[in-house]
Amino acid sequence: MTNDYESIKHADTIMVIGSNTTEAHPVIGAMIKERVRAGAKLIVCDPRLIELHRYADASVRQRSGSDVALVNAMMHVILKEGLHDEAFVRERVEGFEALKALVQRYTPEYAEEITGVPAETIVRAARLYGGAKNAAIFYTMGITQHVTGTNNVRSLCSLALLCGNLGRPGTGVNPLRGQNNVQGACDMGCLPATLPGYLKVNTGAAAEKTRALWGCAPPEKAGLTVAAMMEAAAKGDIGALFIMGENPAVTDADTGHAVHTLGNLDFLAVQDIFLTETARLADVVLPAACWPEKEGTCTNTTRAVQLLRKACDPPGGARDDWRTFVELAKRFGHQWRFDSAKDIFEEIRKANPAYAGMNYERLERGYLQWPCPDENHPGTPVLHKEKFARAGGKAIFSPCEWSAPHEWPDGEYPFIATTGRSLFHYHSGSMTRRGAPGRHLKELYIEINPADAKNLALAEGETLTVTSRRGSVSGRARITEKVAPGMVFLPFHFAEAPANLLTAAVWDPTSETPGFKVSAVRLSKG
């Protein structure tokens, strides 16, 4: 996130798009509701009638896969009515004329044809956002998990730049991370093209830094994303995988193909806290300590680095993740000299300049937000106050044309299926289905609109089967106005009825994030 939680209290308008915040991020959802009750305006853009729609001043139910057209139309209205921040654009952003030219044809009426959103609703949303002194955008996987996910994010960034909504409290472009330490993992270089601190692997600076720190050179080219790894493994180009804290046998797109691919590997090792569906396919399972059984740090969605304090010992032979890695390194002939999580954090400070000013002593007193370049620096709650992290200090607009998803409803598959989370479960359910939440939601349900249920002569709780070009899955029907006619929703937590049997192994060409949110399907009773 560009901004911290405190910043929410200063927002005059909040735009939530592609985020079922009160279920997937309930604490932040409560903060947003609290701010709205204090007088802030709320724009909610989601194909489903999620809880936040109840509080919305502009309730936008766009067709899944049409986000770029929606945002372009909002920018069209903002420019037409002179609601943009001319001074901010002139002083801090490049590429304005290109953006202006592109959005010119995205009239609200044209966007209505693509999005299904009435033109007057688009105008209302644009005026609420463009007319606010401070407006903040929040999004999650409903924006990124599309084959056009990168363009979705670029469009939201352009909207924020157009209205000068960056660099101060109450504003920002704020992605809510899907897991508690996704931000920290990325900061540490758990991306195929970067080292710690987002240093690109194929640069002279990367080679110089790794030689100084570790006495070796980095790879000359980037590695593979998860999606690309699975594709390479399916072709036989990868023979072994080490999977840590992930359950692709349930969560990967086109799950049937993913399970087949994992089963055909020469060797599979899985490191996890439970014997997950993926671990059951492994040649070797390494038991891992879970969060209260180990020490270290976590970096959350606001870039806040926090200490984790050990509360109890792990069971049996389970180990801290870092201890497992150190032992593996020894067997490959490397002597990593770490005796504690604190030792590792001291190396993180050297490898990632954004963490350089942090240490355990400071973190004992409370969290710090990066960038924190030296030990006298207080941390950075709000990014981009004076300049952007780009040559010359200016941002640049990224105009994007709308393009249709990888598949769209047709005569054979006339419905859209979209997947997501529920309040009671997390990810593949490997933790939550073993605990109290598992008693509240035990099996797959499928949301279907009353009109579509009537056409199928389907009653509440009866079995509904959803079929895509990849596979079929069945669950109990929930007849609800939450989904529009022509759409169904499935949570993806249930290994015995995995919703991702339906999704396609196709992805955004830039981020290589799969398009989980759009699958063309047909429905049948029973």
N, C-alpha and C positions, 0 to 999 in steps of 0.2 A: 504494500500500500504506500502511496505517496504521503499519506497523512496518518496520524495516530488516532486512537479511540477518542481522546479528549476533543479532537477536532469535530466530531459529530455534533457536539453541543453548540457549535458555532454555525452550523449549516442552516441557511434559510430555505433551501430546497434540496431534497435528497432524491436522486434517481437510482432506483434498483432495477437492474436488467439482467435477465438470465440467472437469477439467484433466488432460490426458495429459502430466504435468509432465516426465517424463524424456525425452520426444521433442520437445515444443514449447518447453520451458524447461530444457534438460538441466543447466545449472549449478545452478539452484535445485533441480532434481530430485535432484542429487547431494548437496546440502546436507541435504535432507529425509531421504534414505537414511542419511546419516552420523549424523543426530540419532536416527533410529530404532535404528541399531546401538548407540548410546550409551544406549538404554533408554527412549526416548519411545514412546508408543503411537501407532498410526496408524489412522485411519479413511479408507478410500478409497471414494468414491461415484462410480461411473462405469458406464454401461451396458456398455461394452467391458471385457474382461479386460486392462487395461493393465498395464504392468510393475509399478507400485506396488502392485497387488493382491497380489503375491507377499509383500510385507512387511507387509501389513495385519493388524491385530488385529481389525478389523471390515471385512469385504469386502462392500460394498453395491453391487449391480448393479440400480439402479432403471431402470424403463422411461423412455426418453427423453421428456421433457416432463412428468414427474411430480415434479419437484424440490420444489415448494412443499408438496405433500402429505407428502413424506418429512421435510422440516425441521419442518413443523407437528407431525408425530407424535413427532419427537425432543423438541420442546418440551413436548408433552403428557406424555411420560414423565418429563422433568426436573422438571416442576411436580408431578406425582403423587408422585414419590419425594423431593421436597424438596431437589433438587440445585441449585436456582437460588441466586444470590447476593442474598439479601434486602436486605442493607445497600446494595449498589451500586444495585439497582433503586429502593429508597426514596429514596436521596440524589441519584441522577444521571439517572434516567429517568422519563419521563411515559408515561401510557397503559397501565399494567400490567393493569388490570381488563379493558380491551378485548381485549388479547392473550390473557389467561387464558380469557376467554369463547369466543374463536374457536377456540383449539386444543383445547378440551374434547372436541369430537366426533371429533378426529383420533386415535383410538386406534390402536395399532400394527396391530390387526386390520383396521380400516377402511382405513388407509394401505396395507396389503398388497394389498387389492383394486385400488387405483389404481396402485401402484408395481411390484407383482410381487415385492417384497422380503419375505421371511418376517418375521413380527411379532417373533420372537425376535432377529433380526439388527438390527432397528430399535432394540429395547430395549438391546441390547449397545452399539450406536453411541452412543445417548443417554447411557448410563451412563459410557462412556469420556470423552465430551466434558464432560458435566456434573460428573463426579467429579474432573476434573483441576484442579490449582492454577492452571496456566497452559495454555490451549488456544488454538491458532491455526488460522484458516481460510484456505485458499488456493483460489482459483477462477480460471477463465478463460472462454473463449467457450462452453464446454459449459453454462455458466450464463446468459450474457448473450444468446447467439444463439438466442433463442426469442421467440415473440410475447408470452410472459409473463416475459421476461428481467428487467425492472425489479422485478417481484414476487419473482422468484427471489432477487435481491440483497437486497431489503428483508427477506425471510425470514431470510437468513443474518445480516444485521445484527441482527435481533431475537434470534436465537439467541445471538449474541455478547453482546449487552446483557443478556440474561436471566441469563447466567452470569458477568457482570462481566469478560468477557475483552476488554477494551479499555483502553488507557492505560498499559500496562507491558510490559516485554520478555517474550517468549514467548507473546504473545496477538495479537489483531488480526484484522481482516477485510482480506485481502490479495489484491486482484486482480492477477494477473500479466499485464502488458500484452502485447498481441499483436505489437507492433513496438517497436524500441528507443527511439524518441523520441515515442511516443504521448502519454506524460505531459507532455512538454515542449510538444508542439503544442497540447494542451488548455490548458496554463498560459498560452500566448501568445494565446489567444482564437480558436483554430481550431475553434470550435464556432459554430453558427448563432445562438445566443442570448446569447453572452457576449463581452466584451472581455477583454484580458489581466487576469489575476487573478480571473477568473470574475465580473466585474461585469456584471450584466444590462443589456442594451442599452437597454431601455425604462424607464430610471429617471433621476431627476434627478441622482443621483450620477454616472452614466455621462456624461450631457451635460456636467456641470461638469468632469469629468476630461478628456474629449476636447477640450473648448475650451481648457483650460489647456495641454495637451500639444501639440495639433495644430491648434488654431484652427478647429475645425469641430465639428459636432454628430453624434452617431451616428445610425443609422437608428432610426425610432420603433418598428419592430417587428422581431422576430427573422427571420433568413433561413431557408433550407431545408436540411434534412439531405441527405446523398447520396441516400438512397432517395427523398425527396420531389423532389429535383432531377430524377432520372431519370423519375419519374412526370410532372412538369411538362413535361419535354422531349418525352415521348411524346405529350402532348396538344397540343404546339406552343406552350406558354406560355413556354418557354425556347428561344431560337434558337441560343445559343452557349455553349460550356463550355470552361473552361481546366482541364485535368487535370494534376496534378503528382504524380509518384511513385506512381501508382496504375494498376492494370490492370483496370478493370471489365469489359472484354471477356472476362475469365476468371473474375474473383472476384465479380462481382455476382450476386445471386440472379436466377433465371430468365434465364440468360445469353443465350439466344436473343433474348429481348425486349430486353435491354440493348444487344446489338450492333445490332439493328434501329433502336433509338432513337438511338444514336450516329451511325449512318449517315444519319439523316434530319435532323440538325442543319444549320443554315445555316453554322455555322463551328465547328470543333473545333481547339483547340490543345493539344498534349501536351508537357510538359516531363519528360524522363526520361533515365536513363543508357544505356538500350538501346532499340532499335526494337521495342517490345512489340507485342502484338496490338492494343492500343488505339491506340498510336502509328501503326500502319499505316492506321488509319481517319482520321487527322488531316489537316487542311488545312495546318497548320504544326507542325513538331516542333522544339522548342528543346532542344539537347543540354545535359545537366546534369553537373556534377562529382559524383563519388561521394565517400564519406566520407573516404578518405585523401588526397583531392585538394583539401581545403578546410579552413578553420578555423571555429571556432564553439564552441557548447556543445551538450550532449545532456543531457536530464533523463530518468533511467531510471525503472523501475517503483517504486523505493523513494523517489522524489522527490529523488534525488541528482543534483546539477548537476555535470557534468564538462566539462573543456576537451577539445576535439578539436584535434589538432595536425596540420598539413598535412605529408604525407610526400613528395608528388610533385606535379607539375603535371598538370592534366587534359589529355586528348588533344584535338587539333584545336581546334574553336571552343567546346568545352564550357565552361560558366561556373558559378561559385558561384550557388546559387539566389537569394541576396539581390541579387547584381549584376544578374541578369535582371529582378528586380522593380523595382530602381531605374531601369533603362533604360526599362521599360514605363511607370513613373510619369512619367518625363520626357515621354514621347510623349502622355500625357494631361494635360500641363501642370503637373505637380507637381515641385518641386525638393526631393528628399529628400537631405539632407546627410549621407550615410554614406560613409566612405572605407575602413572595415574592419569585420570582425565584432565587434571590440571596441567600436566606436562604437555598434553596434546593441545590444550588451549593456548599455551605459550607459543607453540609452533603456528597455530592458526593466526595469532597476532602478527607473526612475521610474514606469513603467506598472503594474508588478506588485509590490505591497508585500511579497509573500513572498520576492522576490528582492532587496529593497532593500539588504540587508547584504552582498551578494556583489559581488565585483569580480574582474577577471582576476588581480590580484596574490594574492588569497586562494586562488583556484581553482588557481593554479600549485602551491600547496602540497598540494592534494588536494581531493576533492569536498566539497560542502556540501549539506545537505538542507533544503529549505524546510519551514516558514517560517523565514526568516532575516532578521528585520526591521531589524537594524542591523549595523554593521561589527564590533561587539564580540560579537555573538551567535554561538554555536558551531554553529548549525543544530539541526534537530529530528529525531532518529532515530525517535522514537515520538510519534505524535499523541494528543491527547485525554487527556493525563495528569491534568489537573485539571478541565477543563471541555470541553464540546463547542461547536462553532462554530454556535451557535443562540441566539436571544434567550433570555436567562436562564441559558445555559450548560448546560442539560440536553438530553439526547437524548430521542427519542420512539419508542416502539414503532410499527411499521407492520404490523398484522395483515393477512394476505392469505389469501383463500380460493383453493384450487386450482381452476383451470379447464383444460379440455382444450385441446390445441394446435389450430392452425388446421385441421389435418386429421389423421385417425387411420386406421389400417388398416381396410379394409372388404372386401367381397366382390370388388370389381373390382381394388383395389390392397391386397393383404393383408399387405404387408411394410412395415417402417419402414426408411428409408435415412437415415443420418447422415453428415456430412462432417467432415473434419478434416485435420490436418497429419501428415507423416511426419518421422522424424528427419533424413532426408537432404535435404529440400527446404523452402524458405521461400516462403510465399504463392503467387504465380502461377508460380514457378520461373524468372522472368526473369533472376535472378542465379544461383541454384544449379544450374539445368539447363545452364548454360554452363561450370560448373566441375567439380571432381572429384566432388562428390556426384551429378552427373548420370550418372556411369558406374555407380553402384551401383543407382540406381532410374530406369529409362529410360521406363517407360510405366505407364499406369493399371492398378492392381490393384483387385479388389473382394473384400472379406472376406465369406465366407458360412459359416454354421454347417454342420457335417457332416450333420446331419439334413436340412436344407433341400437341400444338395447331392445327397444320396441320392435325395430325392424328384424331383429334376430329372435324375437319372442324369448328374450333372456330375462330371467328374474335375478334379483339380488342374491349373491352367494352361490349361484350356479356356476358350473365350470365353463370358462371361456378360453378358447385356444387361439393364439395369435401366431401367424405364420409369415415369415419373410422369405427372401430368396436363399437365406442361409440355413434356416431351421424353424422349429416350432416350439412353443412353450405354452403350458396351460396353468391357469390359476383361478381363484375365486373372483367373480365379477363384483366390482363396486360401482354401482350406478350413481353417477354424480355429475353435477354441472361444473365440477372443477375442470373437466376437459371439454373442449369444444366438439361439436359434431365432426366426425371424420378423424378423430384423434383418440389414441389410447395411451395410458401411462403405466409403466411397470417399474417398481423398485428393483434394484439389481443385487440384493443381499442374499439370495437364496440359491445355494449350490445345487439343490435337488430340482430346481426349476429356474435355471439361470437366464435372466432376461437377455444377457449378451449372446445367447444363441442366435438372436435376431439381428444383431448389429453387424455392420460391414467392416472388414479390415481395410478401410480406406482412410486417408488422413490428410490433414492440412499440409500443403507442400513445404511450408516454412517451418512450422513447429513440429510437424509429424504427430500431432495429436489426433486420435481417431474421431470420426464423426458419429459419436454415440447418440446424438440428440435427434437424428432423423433416420428412420427406417421405414420404407414402404412395406405395408403388411396387409394381409386379409384376415378376417375374423370368422370363426365358426363356433357354434354352441356345442359344448361337450368336449 
